[in-house]
Amino acid sequence: MAGEIGLRGEWVSFPLFVFCMNLVCGGVIGVSASMAFAFKDRIRRLVEDLGYICVEVKLVRDLGGQVVRVTIDSTDAPIGHGDCEAVSRKVGELLDGEGEGFLKGRYYLEVSSPGPNRPLLSLDDFRRFKGSKIRVSTGKGKKRTYFIDDVFDDGMVRLVHEGEELVCPWGDLKSPRLCG
């Protein structure tokens, strides 16, 4: 029936603790950017209410359909299968209840840990991983490694590499990731 959301498939685990749930739902065609932002924010709040750090929420077309990718982390312990499964079940319930009208047709839900090469997506990430080795894209396919030396309240970060110092706004760095 159009507009009905139902579970079709089983829980599947993939490497890096990814849990995937294959779902079918009916929805409207065309979703505004503000609606997508609001829905991603709702997922982020749910993950944080469960006691996890929501690293990233992505809504993409992949695997022959729509994919909701949620990446979670924790400050006190590594993310395990049980963590991904718990978050996946709660986000699945949210999608069952509020996904109609947002997602159309078949979609997949993936919940995973960020892995050893975790992206740094906020100034808080830089603060949390101060002293850590990171990899930054410099353009034209080249990457450079640095250590996070300092993080300032105005959004600037100081990175060091073999005596060289780089001070710049954290948002100017292209694809910063931890070196796992």
N, C-alpha and C positions, 0 to 999 in steps of 0.2 A: 504494500500500500504506500502511495506517495506520502512523504512527510513522516514516515515511521522510521525510528532508529532502532536497530537491533544488532546483537552480537552475532557475527558469523565467523567462526574460526576458533582457534585455540591460542593460548598464551605461548609465545615462542621466545626462546632466549637466543641472543646472538653474541658474538664477542664484544668485549667492553661492557658487559652487563646491559644489553639492550633488550627490552621487552617490547614485543609488538603485538598489538591487538588489531585484528582485521574487522572493521565495522562498516555498516551500510547505513546511510541516512539520506533523507530527502531534504532539499533546501532550495534557496532561491539562487538565481543566476546573478553574478556580479556582487561583490562585497566591497564596500568602501574601505579606504585605508583607515579611517577612524574606527570603523567597526572591527577590523582586524586587530588594531592596536588595543581596543577595549577587551576583546576576547583573549588576546595574549596576556594582557595585564591580569585578567581574571584567573587564568591558569597560573601565572606567577604568584599571585596572592595565595592561591590554594596550596601550592608547593611550600611556600614560606610558612603558612599556617600549620603544615604538617611537620615543621621543624627543620626543613632542608633549605639550602641555598639554591635558588633558581638561577642557574648560570645563563640559560638561553632557552627561548621558545621560538621555534621556526615553523612557519606554515608554508610548505612547498609542494610542488607537483613532482612526484617521483614514484617509483614502483608501480607504474601504470595507474596512478590515482593521486589523491591528495594525501599528504603526510603531515601529521602534527608531531614535531620532534621536540621533546622536552629534555634538557640536560640539567641534572641535579648534582649537588655537592654537599659536603658537610664540613664543619670546622673541627669536629672532634673525633671522627673516625672515617676510614675509607668507605666509599659507597659499595654496597654489596648487592647480590641478587634480591634479597628481601626488601631492601630499600627501594629498588627500582620497581619491584612488583607492587609494593604498597602505594607508591605514587601513581603508578600506572592504573591501578584499580580506581583510585579516587579521581584522577583526571578523566578516566573512562566514564565514571558516573556523571561527572560534570558535562562531558560531551553528549552523553545520552540525554541529559536533562536540558541543556542549553545549546547544544550544537546544531539543532534543527534551525534552519534559516540562515546558518552561517556556513556550514559545510554542505556541499551538494554531492550527491552520488556516493560512491565508495571511498572510504578513507582509512588510513592506517594511523595508529598511535604508537610512537616509539619513545621510551623513557630510558635514558642511559646516564652513566657517569661521564665526566668530561675526559677521563683518561689522563695519561701522564703529560700530554701536550695541551693542557687546558688553555683555552683562549682567555685573554685578559680583556674584559669588556666594560670595565668601569674603573674609576679612580680608586674605589674601595678594593678592587682586585689588586691594584698596584700596591696599595697599603698592606694588604694581607700577605702578599708575596714579596715584600721588601727583602732584599738580600738574595733573591732567587735569580737564577739564570733564565733569560728569555731569548726568544728568537723573533726578529722583526723583519718584515719584508722591506727592502730598500727600493724596489721597483725593478723592472726588466728581469724578473725572475730571480734576483739575488736576495739572499737573506744574510742577516748579521746577528751575532749573539752579543748580548750585554748582560750585566748584572744590574738589578734595580738597586741603586745606591740610596736614593732619598725620594720622598714624595711630599710635595708641598700643598698647603691648603688652597692655593690659587689654581690648582690643576696641573701644575708643572711637575715633571719627573726628572730626576737626574739618573742617567744610565752611564755605566763605565765599561770600558773594554780595553784591556791591555794599556792602561794609562790614558786612554782617550776618554774624554767626558762629553756627554751629550745632554743638554738640558732643553726640554721642549714640552709643549702641552701634550698630555697623555693621548688626547684624541687625534693628534697628528701622526701617531705611530700606525703603520699599516700592518694589520694582522698580527698583533703581539700575542705570543703564546709562550707558556712555560716550556722549558727544555726538559723532557722527561727522562 
